[in-house]
Amino acid sequence: MASFSAVRNLESELAQVNLQSTALGLNKAMTRLSSGLYINSSGDDAAGLAVANYYRQEIAIMNQGVRNANDGLSDLQIKDGALANISTLLDRLATLATQAATSTTTDASRATLQQEFTDVLAEITREANVAGLASSTSFSVFMSNDGEHGVVNGTIGAVTTSALGLEGLSLTAQAAAQTAVQAISSAVSALGSVQGTIGALENRLQFAISLAKSQIVNTTGAESRIRDANMAQEAANLSRYSVLQQAGIASLAQANNNGSAVLALLRG
């Protein structure tokens, strides 16, 4: 049997509770639709937020890693260009030494050849210094936060006249010029070894960049599935809560009118 109370209107209180819950749901749906994010505060999904933040950090690190790799690739390309030029200079040294090594070349001609030979050696030294190849250097590019596998590194050998075995050579005599030809041949091999190291590092960086970009796309997708809102679902929630809010307001108005029934009893 229904009871009527002049002190408490339980129907009104229940309608207010439901209306408040509906308002919270409506506000959350509107927030997600306006921000595009499923997680707008820690309370939305605390565990999911921790995972999404981890993915976001990984993405930031990998993006910087790609920039690091591109910078490293540019540095290697500069060195590679210098080595190609030094290779051409070695060809010139070989030509001069071969010319001086023949018996038909006069001593006066050898003196002229020696002058150019000295100038070419000086140019090799200059270009090695300009390109940062005057000494053996450690090359390292940080790509990710994996301490063991997050670095692409290597050691680039020096290409100075000393490192290439070109010091002390002379073209002033036929025998010395013949010795110089052999030394220059060895220098070409030594230079090729340095070029091979740089080429391998360039290839490694290009592969590393390709992998990092793929990981960035996949990790971004993983973060999106956690952090971003399902717009279709939230639009449906908005419609549902809007209808519930209107129904709740109508129910509250009806519940507030129940007090008039109590007054009717008193008048009777």
KEKE-3310 file (N, C-alpha, C; in steps of 0.2 Angstrom, whole numbers, plus 5000, padded with zeros to 4 digits):
npx = (5004:5003:5012:5011:5021:5023:5035:5046:5051:5052:5052:5056:5069:5075:5073:5082:5094:5096:5095:5106:5116:5114:5117:5131:5135:5131:5139:5152:5151:5150:5162:5171:5168:5170:5184:5190:5196:5196:5201:5202:5205:5213:5204:5196:5202:5213:5223:5224:5228:5241:5248:5245:5253:5265:5267:5266:5278:5287:5285:5289:5303:5307:5304:5313:5324:5324:5327:5339:5346:5345:5352:5365:5366:5368:5380:5388:5387:5393:5406:5408:5407:5419:5429:5427:5432:5445:5449:5450:5461:5471:5471:5477:5489:5495:5496:5505:5516:5518:5522:5534:5541:5546:5560:5562:5558:5565:5577:5574:5560:5555:5557:5548:5536:5537:5534:5521:5516:5518:5510:5497:5497:5496:5484:5476:5478:5472:5458:5455:5455:5445:5434:5433:5441:5453:5458:5455:5439:5425:5409:5392:5375:5360:5345:5334:5327:5332:5344:5353:5351:5349:5357:5366:5382:5399:5417:5426:5440:5455:5460:5472:5488:5498:5490:5487:5498:5507:5517:5534:5536:5544:5547:5558:5568:5570:5568:5563:5551:5545:5543:5534:5523:5518:5515:5505:5495:5493:5487:5475:5468:5467:5460:5448:5444:5440:5430:5421:5417:5410:5400:5393:5388:5380:5370:5365:5359:5349:5341:5338:5331:5320:5314:5311:5302:5291:5288:5284:5272:5265:5265:5259:5246:5243:5243:5233:5221:5219:5219:5211:5195:5180:5171:5159:5153:5152:5144:5132:5131:5129:5117:5108:5110:5105:5092:5088:5091:5081:5069:5072:5071:5057:5052:5056:5049:5036:5037:5039:5027:5020:5018:5006:4996:4996:4992:4979:4973:4974:4965:4953)
npy = (4994:5011:5025:5041:5055:5069:5074:5069:5067:5054:5049:5061:5063:5051:5053:5064:5059:5050:5059:5066:5056:5054:5067:5067:5057:5062:5074:5068:5061:5072:5079:5070:5069:5083:5084:5073:5063:5048:5046:5058:5062:5055:5047:5042:5031:5024:5013:5011:5024:5025:5015:5021:5033:5027:5022:5035:5041:5032:5034:5048:5046:5038:5046:5056:5049:5045:5058:5059:5049:5053:5065:5059:5051:5061:5067:5056:5055:5067:5064:5053:5059:5066:5056:5050:5060:5060:5048:5050:5059:5050:5043:5052:5053:5040:5041:5051:5045:5033:5039:5044:5033:5027:5024:5033:5046:5061:5068:5081:5082:5073:5081:5091:5083:5078:5090:5092:5080:5082:5093:5087:5077:5086:5091:5080:5078:5090:5089:5078:5083:5093:5085:5079:5067:5065:5058:5042:5039:5037:5032:5035:5033:5037:5028:5023:5019:5007:5000:4990:4988:4999:5008:5013:5010:5012:5012:5023:5023:5033:5044:5050:5055:5048:5038:5031:5027:5035:5043:5050:5046:5048:5055:5058:5049:5035:5022:5025:5031:5019:5012:5021:5019:5006:5009:5018:5010:5001:5011:5014:5002:5003:5015:5011:5002:5010:5017:5007:5004:5016:5015:5004:5008:5019:5011:5004:5014:5018:5007:5006:5018:5016:5005:5011:5021:5012:5007:5018:5021:5010:5010:5022:5019:5009:5017:5026:5018:5016:5029:5038:5043:5034:5040:5037:5029:5038:5048:5041:5039:5052:5055:5046:5049:5062:5060:5053:5063:5072:5065:5062:5075:5077:5067:5071:5083:5078:5070:5080:5086:5077:5081:5089:5080:5076:5087:5088:5078:5083:5094:5087)
npz = (5000:4996:5003:5011:5014:5023:5026:5020:5002:4994:4981:4974:4978:4974:4960:4959:4962:4951:4941:4943:4941:4927:4922:4925:4916:4904:4904:4903:4891:4882:4885:4880:4866:4863:4865:4859:4865:4874:4887:4898:4911:4925:4932:4922:4916:4924:4924:4910:4906:4911:4903:4890:4892:4893:4880:4873:4877:4872:4858:4857:4860:4850:4838:4840:4839:4826:4820:4826:4819:4805:4806:4809:4797:4788:4792:4790:4776:4772:4776:4767:4755:4755:4756:4744:4736:4741:4736:4723:4723:4727:4715:4707:4713:4711:4697:4695:4702:4695:4682:4686:4689:4678:4667:4656:4661:4665:4678:4680:4677:4686:4697:4696:4695:4708:4716:4713:4718:4732:4734:4732:4742:4753:4751:4753:4767:4771:4767:4774:4787:4786:4784:4796:4798:4802:4812:4820:4824:4835:4831:4835:4836:4845:4846:4853:4869:4873:4881:4877:4863:4858:4851:4836:4831:4828:4822:4814:4803:4802:4789:4786:4778:4785:4791:4780:4775:4767:4770:4769:4756:4740:4724:4717:4713:4702:4708:4720:4716:4711:4723:4729:4720:4724:4738:4737:4731:4741:4750:4743:4746:4760:4761:4755:4764:4775:4768:4766:4779:4782:4773:4777:4789:4785:4778:4789:4797:4788:4787:4801:4803:4794:4801:4814:4810:4806:4819:4825:4819:4822:4836:4839:4835:4844:4856:4852:4852:4865:4871:4863:4859:4855:4843:4837:4847:4858:4853:4852:4866:4870:4864:4871:4885:4884:4881:4893:4902:4899:4902:4916:4921:4919:4927:4939:4941:4941:4953:4962:4963:4970:4983:4983:4984:4997:5003:4998:5005:5018:5017:5015)
capx = (5000:5007:5011:5012:5024:5024:5042:5051:5048:5057:5052:5059:5076:5077:5074:5087:5100:5096:5096:5113:5120:5113:5121:5138:5136:5131:5145:5158:5151:5152:5169:5175:5167:5174:5191:5192:5199:5192:5204:5203:5207:5215:5198:5192:5205:5219:5228:5225:5232:5248:5250:5245:5258:5272:5267:5268:5285:5291:5284:5293:5310:5308:5304:5320:5329:5324:5330:5347:5349:5345:5358:5370:5367:5370:5387:5392:5387:5399:5413:5408:5409:5426:5433:5427:5437:5452:5451:5452:5467:5475:5472:5482:5496:5497:5498:5512:5521:5519:5526:5541:5544:5549:5567:5562:5557:5571:5577:5570:5553:5553:5557:5541:5531:5537:5531:5513:5515:5518:5504:5492:5497:5494:5477:5473:5478:5467:5452:5453:5454:5439:5428:5433:5444:5460:5460:5450:5433:5419:5402:5387:5368:5355:5339:5329:5329:5334:5351:5358:5350:5346:5362:5370:5388:5405:5423:5428:5447:5458:5463:5478:5493:5501:5486:5486:5505:5509:5522:5540:5537:5547:5547:5565:5572:5565:5567:5558:5544:5542:5541:5528:5517:5516:5513:5499:5491:5490:5483:5469:5465:5466:5454:5442:5441:5436:5423:5416:5414:5405:5394:5389:5385:5374:5365:5362:5355:5343:5337:5335:5326:5314:5311:5309:5296:5286:5287:5281:5265:5261:5264:5254:5240:5242:5241:5226:5216:5218:5218:5206:5187:5176:5167:5152:5150:5151:5138:5126:5130:5126:5109:5105:5110:5101:5085:5087:5090:5074:5065:5073:5068:5050:5050:5057:5044:5031:5038:5038:5020:5016:5016:5000:4992:4996:4988:4972:4971:4973:4959:4947)
capy = (5000:5017:5029:5048:5058:5077:5076:5067:5065:5049:5049:5066:5061:5046:5056:5068:5054:5047:5064:5068:5051:5055:5073:5065:5053:5067:5078:5064:5060:5079:5080:5065:5071:5089:5083:5068:5058:5044:5047:5065:5062:5049:5043:5039:5024:5024:5008:5013:5030:5023:5012:5026:5037:5024:5022:5041:5042:5028:5038:5054:5044:5035:5052:5060:5044:5046:5064:5058:5045:5057:5069:5054:5050:5067:5067:5050:5057:5072:5060:5048:5063:5068:5050:5049:5065:5058:5042:5054:5062:5044:5041:5057:5051:5034:5043:5054:5040:5029:5043:5045:5027:5025:5027:5039:5052:5064:5070:5087:5080:5070:5086:5094:5078:5078:5096:5091:5075:5085:5097:5082:5074:5091:5092:5074:5080:5096:5087:5074:5087:5096:5080:5075:5061:5066:5053:5037:5042:5033:5035:5033:5036:5034:5027:5021:5018:5000:5001:4985:4988:5006:5012:5011:5013:5009:5015:5025:5024:5039:5044:5055:5052:5043:5032:5028:5024:5039:5048:5048:5044:5052:5053:5061:5044:5030:5016:5028:5031:5013:5011:5025:5016:5001:5012:5021:5004:4999:5016:5013:4997:5006:5020:5007:4999:5016:5018:5001:5005:5021:5013:4999:5012:5022:5006:5002:5019:5018:5002:5008:5023:5012:5001:5016:5024:5007:5006:5024:5020:5004:5012:5027:5016:5006:5023:5029:5013:5017:5036:5041:5042:5031:5045:5034:5027:5043:5051:5037:5040:5058:5055:5042:5053:5068:5058:5051:5069:5075:5060:5063:5081:5077:5063:5075:5088:5074:5069:5086:5087:5072:5085:5092:5075:5076:5093:5086:5074:5087:5098:5083)
capz = (5000:4995:5009:5009:5019:5022:5028:5014:4996:4992:4974:4971:4980:4969:4954:4959:4961:4944:4936:4944:4937:4920:4921:4924:4910:4898:4904:4901:4883:4879:4885:4875:4860:4861:4865:4855:4869:4879:4894:4899:4917:4928:4934:4916:4915:4927:4921:4903:4906:4912:4897:4885:4893:4891:4873:4871:4879:4867:4852:4857:4860:4843:4834:4841:4837:4819:4819:4827:4813:4799:4807:4808:4790:4785:4794:4786:4769:4771:4776:4761:4749:4756:4754:4736:4733:4742:4732:4716:4724:4726:4708:4704:4716:4707:4690:4696:4704:4689:4677:4689:4690:4671:4665:4651:4664:4668:4685:4681:4676:4692:4702:4694:4698:4716:4718:4713:4723:4738:4735:4732:4749:4758:4750:4757:4774:4772:4766:4780:4793:4785:4785:4803:4797:4803:4817:4821:4828:4837:4828:4839:4836:4850:4843:4857:4876:4874:4882:4874:4856:4855:4848:4830:4832:4824:4822:4807:4803:4800:4782:4785:4774:4790:4792:4773:4773:4762:4772:4767:4749:4735:4716:4714:4709:4699:4713:4725:4713:4711:4730:4730:4717:4728:4744:4735:4730:4748:4753:4740:4749:4766:4760:4753:4771:4778:4764:4768:4786:4782:4769:4781:4794:4781:4777:4795:4799:4784:4790:4808:4802:4792:4807:4819:4807:4807:4826:4827:4817:4826:4843:4839:4834:4851:4860:4850:4854:4873:4874:4859:4860:4850:4842:4836:4853:4862:4850:4854:4873:4871:4863:4876:4891:4883:4882:4900:4906:4899:4906:4923:4923:4919:4932:4945:4941:4943:4960:4966:4963:4975:4990:4983:4986:5004:5005:4997:5011:5024:5016:5016)
cpx = (5004:5006:5013:5015:5025:5031:5047:5047:5053:5058:5056:5067:5079:5078:5080:5094:5101:5098:5104:5118:5120:5117:5129:5140:5136:5137:5151:5157:5152:5159:5173:5174:5170:5181:5194:5195:5195:5195:5206:5205:5209:5209:5195:5195:5212:5225:5229:5229:5239:5251:5251:5251:5265:5272:5269:5275:5289:5291:5289:5301:5311:5308:5311:5325:5330:5328:5338:5350:5349:5351:5365:5372:5370:5378:5391:5392:5392:5405:5413:5410:5417:5431:5433:5432:5444:5454:5453:5459:5473:5476:5477:5489:5499:5499:5505:5517:5523:5524:5533:5545:5547:5556:5567:5560:5564:5571:5573:5563:5551:5553:5550:5535:5531:5534:5523:5511:5514:5512:5497:5491:5494:5487:5473:5472:5472:5460:5450:5452:5447:5433:5428:5436:5451:5463:5454:5445:5428:5413:5397:5380:5363:5348:5333:5331:5331:5342:5356:5357:5348:5351:5365:5376:5394:5411:5425:5436:5449:5460:5468:5483:5497:5497:5486:5493:5508:5515:5529:5541:5540:5547:5554:5569:5567:5563:5562:5551:5541:5539:5534:5522:5514:5513:5506:5493:5488:5486:5476:5465:5463:5460:5448:5439:5437:5429:5418:5413:5409:5399:5390:5385:5379:5368:5361:5357:5349:5339:5334:5330:5319:5310:5308:5302:5290:5284:5283:5273:5262:5260:5259:5247:5238:5239:5234:5220:5214:5216:5212:5199:5185:5171:5159:5149:5148:5145:5132:5125:5127:5119:5106:5105:5105:5093:5083:5087:5083:5069:5065:5070:5061:5048:5051:5052:5038:5031:5037:5031:5016:5014:5009:4995:4991:4992:4981:4969:4969:4966:4953:4945)
cpy = (5006:5021:5036:5051:5065:5079:5075:5065:5060:5049:5055:5065:5056:5049:5061:5064:5052:5053:5066:5063:5052:5062:5071:5061:5058:5071:5074:5063:5067:5080:5076:5067:5078:5088:5078:5062:5054:5045:5055:5067:5056:5044:5040:5032:5025:5020:5010:5019:5029:5020:5017:5031:5034:5024:5029:5043:5038:5032:5044:5052:5042:5041:5055:5055:5044:5052:5063:5054:5049:5062:5065:5052:5055:5068:5062:5052:5062:5068:5056:5053:5065:5062:5049:5054:5063:5052:5045:5056:5056:5042:5046:5055:5045:5036:5046:5049:5035:5032:5043:5039:5024:5028:5032:5045:5055:5066:5077:5087:5077:5076:5090:5089:5078:5084:5095:5085:5077:5089:5092:5079:5079:5092:5086:5076:5085:5093:5082:5078:5091:5092:5077:5068:5060:5061:5048:5039:5036:5036:5031:5037:5033:5034:5026:5020:5011:5000:4996:4986:4994:5010:5009:5014:5009:5014:5017:5027:5031:5038:5049:5051:5047:5037:5028:5025:5028:5044:5045:5046:5050:5050:5056:5056:5038:5024:5019:5029:5025:5010:5015:5022:5010:5003:5014:5015:5002:5004:5016:5008:4999:5011:5016:5004:5004:5017:5013:5002:5011:5019:5008:5003:5016:5017:5004:5007:5019:5013:5003:5013:5020:5008:5006:5019:5019:5007:5012:5024:5015:5007:5018:5024:5012:5012:5025:5024:5014:5024:5039:5039:5038:5036:5043:5032:5033:5048:5048:5038:5047:5059:5051:5046:5059:5066:5056:5058:5072:5071:5061:5070:5081:5073:5067:5080:5084:5072:5074:5088:5082:5076:5087:5086:5074:5082:5092:5082:5078:5092:5094:5082)
cpz = (5000:5001:5007:5015:5018:5023:5023:5008:4993:4984:4971:4973:4975:4962:4953:4958:4954:4939:4937:4940:4930:4918:4920:4918:4904:4898:4901:4893:4880:4879:4880:4868:4858:4861:4861:4859:4874:4886:4894:4906:4920:4929:4928:4915:4918:4924:4914:4902:4906:4906:4891:4886:4891:4884:4870:4872:4873:4860:4852:4857:4853:4838:4834:4838:4829:4817:4820:4821:4807:4800:4806:4801:4786:4786:4790:4778:4767:4771:4770:4755:4749:4754:4747:4733:4735:4738:4725:4717:4724:4719:4705:4707:4712:4700:4690:4697:4698:4683:4680:4689:4683:4670:4660:4655:4667:4675:4685:4681:4683:4698:4702:4697:4705:4719:4718:4718:4730:4739:4736:4739:4754:4757:4753:4764:4775:4772:4772:4786:4792:4787:4792:4802:4798:4809:4817:4826:4829:4834:4832:4838:4840:4846:4847:4864:4878:4875:4878:4866:4853:4852:4841:4831:4828:4825:4815:4808:4801:4792:4781:4781:4779:4790:4785:4771:4768:4764:4770:4760:4745:4728:4713:4711:4707:4704:4718:4723:4713:4718:4731:4726:4721:4735:4742:4734:4736:4751:4750:4744:4756:4766:4759:4760:4775:4775:4766:4774:4786:4778:4773:4786:4791:4780:4783:4797:4795:4786:4796:4807:4799:4797:4812:4816:4808:4814:4828:4825:4821:4833:4844:4839:4841:4856:4859:4852:4862:4874:4870:4860:4854:4848:4841:4842:4857:4859:4852:4862:4874:4869:4868:4883:4890:4884:4890:4904:4906:4902:4913:4925:4924:4925:4939:4946:4944:4951:4965:4967:4968:4981:4989:4985:4993:5007:5004:5002:5017:5023:5017:5023)
residu = (MET:ALA:SER:PHE:SER:ALA:VAL:ARG:ASN:LEU:GLU:SER:GLU:LEU:ALA:GLN:VAL:ASN:LEU:GLN:SER:THR:ALA:LEU:GLY:LEU:ASN:LYS:ALA:MET:THR:ARG:LEU:SER:SER:GLY:LEU:TYR:ILE:ASN:SER:SER:GLY:ASP:ASP:ALA:ALA:GLY:LEU:ALA:VAL:ALA:ASN:TYR:TYR:ARG:GLN:GLU:ILE:ALA:ILE:MET:ASN:GLN:GLY:VAL:ARG:ASN:ALA:ASN:ASP:GLY:LEU:SER:ASP:LEU:GLN:ILE:LYS:ASP:GLY:ALA:LEU:ALA:ASN:ILE:SER:THR:LEU:LEU:ASP:ARG:LEU:ALA:THR:LEU:ALA:THR:GLN:ALA:ALA:THR:SER:THR:THR:THR:ASP:ALA:SER:ARG:ALA:THR:LEU:GLN:GLN:GLU:PHE:THR:ASP:VAL:LEU:ALA:GLU:ILE:THR:ARG:GLU:ALA:ASN:VAL:ALA:GLY:LEU:ALA:SER:SER:THR:SER:PHE:SER:VAL:PHE:MET:SER:ASN:ASP:GLY:GLU:HIS:GLY:VAL:VAL:ASN:GLY:THR:ILE:GLY:ALA:VAL:THR:THR:SER:ALA:LEU:GLY:LEU:GLU:GLY:LEU:SER:LEU:THR:ALA:GLN:ALA:ALA:ALA:GLN:THR:ALA:VAL:GLN:ALA:ILE:SER:SER:ALA:VAL:SER:ALA:LEU:GLY:SER:VAL:GLN:GLY:THR:ILE:GLY:ALA:LEU:GLU:ASN:ARG:LEU:GLN:PHE:ALA:ILE:SER:LEU:ALA:LYS:SER:GLN:ILE:VAL:ASN:THR:THR:GLY:ALA:GLU:SER:ARG:ILE:ARG:ASP:ALA:ASN:MET:ALA:GLN:GLU:ALA:ALA:ASN:LEU:SER:ARG:TYR:SER:VAL:LEU:GLN:GLN:ALA:GLY:ILE:ALA:SER:LEU:ALA:GLN:ALA:ASN:ASN:ASN:GLY:SER:ALA:VAL:LEU:ALA:LEU:LEU:ARG:GLY)
# end
